[in-house]
Amino acid sequence: MLLAEAAASTSTYTGFDIYVLIFTLIIAIGVIKQLVSPKRNLFALAWGTIAFLVFAFMDVIMIKGW
């Protein structure tokens, strides 16, 4: 019975998940670089922050499915 339940639960992990995590890390690095820069590009900072929030939310949902 326990083995049947383990076989029934399927993981949604795919190879693309690693790329999503890497893209999130790259976006976070870009946002941090814009924050510490003395000459800030506010448009790039806002765009990067929104992209980071979307990707971070997507990462949380993706990891919950593993």
C-alpha positions, 0 to 999 in steps of 0.5 A, a space after each residue: 500500500 505504501 509503495 502504491 502511494 509512492 508510485 502514484 505521486 509524480 514529481 513535476 521536476 524537469 530539466 528546465 527548472 534548473 534554467 529558471 533558477 539560474 535566470 532568477 539568480 542572474 536577475 537578482 545579481 542585476 538588481 543588486 548591481 543597480 542598487 549599489 551603483 552610484 548612477 542608477 537607472 530607475 527604469 532598469 531597477 524597476 523592470 529588474 525588480 518586477 522580473 525578480 519578483 515574478 521569477 521568485 514567485 514562479 520558483 516557489 510554486 515550481 519547488 512546491 511541485 517537486 
